[in-house]
Amino acid sequence: MPAQPGTAMLPASTFFITGPTASGKSALAIALAQHVGGEIVNADAFQLYAGMDILTAKPSPAELAQVPHHLYGVIPLTEACDAASYHALALPVIQGIAARGRVPIVVGGSGLYIKALTHGLSPLPAASPQLRAQFQHLSPGEKIVWLLQRDPEAATTVNLRNPRYVERALEICLLSGRPQSGLRRSFEQAEPQVSGVILTWDRETLYRRINQRTLDMFAAGLIGEVRALGPLSPTAEKAIGLREVRAHLAGQATLEDTVAAIQQATRHYAKRQITWFRRERCFQTICLDSLPAAQYALPHLLELFPCLRPTSPPAPSSSI
């Protein structure tokens, strides 16, 4: 199958470290970058934003200083972002790193953003406000009937109980003139030639890590950070923990309940990430259950990918 648009522009030396939240991606990325002469590129949708360092579990200043990091805290909180916007931001940065003889190490757990780099941008048509306005005149049942008339496979590939998913699937059918299931399948089944790993843990261990990190975030000043936030874009508004802390600030939840709610929301998010990355066949999986910390996976990583070789240190590079 021919390469998807954009994959040909991704340098062959690019390496991906992915996996669920709190799996230790940042620590392993730093260890790898120090070993191979690499620079780290963020692929976390919320760590792109400036001003939510604690809420998004952004690497600490000490961690950021160890090796060059890019695309952390570069977007104003009022600016929306999506996979196409991220692709436009990240690709030139990755190409620049490779051009300097360094190894680009893309790190994050935002599946759509990573897929924008590994597969190129989706061939699916962009949203049409005009078409969406016409949908408002249809009942939920009528939208489903319209969709199934144009794409019978949607009965098993689309969550018909979710109106937003139904509208998007119908929109794709109408704009492309083709069944959306076929378009999505051809895109998702592409197998790009990229190198990378998915970090995994036993679920109970991962959940303990998530719970502890949430406690650490509160100890680091999470409530004060959220209190100081100004207007947010619809994208930034989706950051996990934001709604819960705001409810606490409004007197609607105790601190104990707020901590528990964020832990639960983060565990649910991790579960969705695990499901997503299980389908990404272009990456190797590394189980970290027996290791005290993710960075100790470095020897195993180098065994799996002999192409990762230390390079002589190039001229210093500034972070973006």
C-alpha positions, 0 to 999 in steps of 0.5 A, a space after each residue: 500500500 502506498 505511503 499515506 501523505 506525510 509519512 515520506 517526510 518523516 525522517 527515518 531516524 525518528 523514534 516513538 515512545 508511546 503508551 498510557 499516561 503515567 507509564 514512564 515515557 518521559 523518563 525513558 525518553 530522557 535516558 534514550 536521548 542521552 545515550 543516542 544523542 537525541 532530542 525529545 518532541 512532545 506528542 501529548 495534546 495538553 502538554 503543548 499548552 503553556 500554563 498547565 504544567 502541573 495539571 498535564 504532568 509536564 516534565 519538570 524543569 530539571 528533566 527538561 534541562 537534561 536534553 533538548 525538549 521541543 513543543 512543551 508549553 508552546 500554545 496559548 491556552 486560548 488556542 484550539 489544537 487538533 491532529 492537523 495543527 499538531 502535524 504542522 507544528 511537529 513535522 518541521 521540528 522533527 525534520 530539523 532535529 534529523 538535519 542536525 544529525 540528532 535522533 528525533 524521539 517523539 514522546 506522548 500518549 495522544 494517539 491521534 497526534 502520533 498517528 498524524 505523524 506515522 500515517 500522515 493526515 487522514 484522507 477523511 474530509 474536514 467538518 462542514 458547518 453548513 452540513 452540520 446545520 442541516 443535520 439539526 433538522 433531522 431526528 437522531 433516528 433519521 440520522 441513523 437511517 440516512 447513515 445506514 442507507 449510505 454505509 450498512 457497515 456503520 451498524 458495526 463500526 460506529 457507535 450509533 448511540 452517540 449522536 456526534 459519531 453518527 453525524 461525523 460518519 454521515 458527514 464523511 459519507 455525504 462529502 466523499 460520496 463513499 462509505 465512511 467505513 471503507 475510507 477509515 479502514 484503508 487509512 487505519 490498516 496502513 502499516 508505516 515503516 516507523 520505529 517505536 515502542 509502547 510501554 505497558 504495565 500490569 493494570 493494577 501497577 499502572 493504576 497505583 502509579 496514576 493514583 500516586 502521581 495525582 497526589 504528587 500533583 496536588 502536593 506540587 500546587 495543582 489547585 493554585 495553578 487551576 485557580 490562576 488559569 484564564 480563558 481556555 480554548 475548547 481543546 484546553 478545557 478537556 484537560 483531565 482534572 480541570 473540571 474536578 478542581 474547578 468544582 472543588 474551588 466552587 465548593 461543590 466537592 471536598 478535596 478528598 473527593 476531588 483527588 479520587 475523581 481525578 484518579 478515576 478519570 485518569 485511570 479511565 483515560 489510561 484504559 482508553 489509551 491502552 485500547 488505542 495502542 493495542 491496535 497500533 501494530 507498527 510499534 513494539 511492546 515493552 512490559 515494565 512490570 519487573 523494573 523499578 523505573 521506566 528508564 531501566 528499560 533502556 538496555 532492552 530497548 537497545 536490544 530490540 532496536 540495534 539501529 539506535 546507536 550513540 552518535 558524537 555530540 553535535 553542536 548545542 541545540 535550543 528547545 522549541 
